[in-house]
Amino acid sequence: MVYVFTVWMAGGGIKKGTTYGASDDFGFGSATDAVHVHDFQATILHVLGIDHKKLTFKFQGRDYRLTDVHGEVVKGILS
């Protein structure tokens, strides 16, 4: 099950008046268009003008990034 959280975003290239995704009847689980935290972080970095795939740091000989290997920009909320 994917838990549901609400985030309000404004400005910076976000479509105004957009609702993205929906919860189930109890408001507990995701019903449609679930966004993973990595996708959410990638979208915020994109709006700030940062390429999340190039934002890396080296730790114990491996390159890491904030969005790990999963993050994709959620284009449905961008204007």
N, C-alpha and C positions, 0 to 999 in steps of 0.2 A: 504494500500500500504506500502511496505517495501522500505525505502530509501536506496540508494547504496553509500557506501564509499569504498575507496581503501586503503589497508594496505600492505606494503611491509615488509616481515619478512625474516630473514636470520639467519643461525646458530642454535645451541641449539636443534637439532633434527627435524628441519623443512626440508621437502623434497625440494631439489633444483629444480628450474625450474617449479614449480607447480603453476597452476592457478586454483583457487577454486571458483566456482560460476560464474555467468554472469549477466550482466545488460540487460535491454530492449534496444530497438533501439535508444532511446533518452538518455540513460545513466542515467536515473533518478530512475527507479524502478528495483527491483530484478526480474530476469527471472528464474534462477535456483540456487539451493543450497544456500539459504539465511542463514546467520549465525547471530544469535542474540548476542547482546553485552555480555550477561551472558555467552554464549558459548565461545565467543572470550576471555573473561577474564579467564575462566576456562582453556582454552588451554594454555594461557600465563603462568598461575600459574603451570600447569602440566609440561611445558617445563623448568620452573625454579626449578622443583622438589618439589613443594608444592601441597598437596592434598587440593583442593578447598572446599571439603566437611568438612574438619576438621578445616579450617581457620575460626573460629567464634569469635564473641565478644558479650558480654552481654550488652544489653541496655534496660532499663525499664522492667527488669525481663524476657526478651526473648532473645534467642540466634539468632544473625543475622550473615550472611556471605556475602561476596562481590558478590557472584554469586546468591544470594537469594536461591530459591528452584528450579530454572530452569536450571542452568548451566550444560552443558555436554561437555566433551572434544571432539573437532573436530578431529577425527582420520584420516580423509582423507588427512591432510596436514603433518602428522607426518611420519618421516622416520623409 
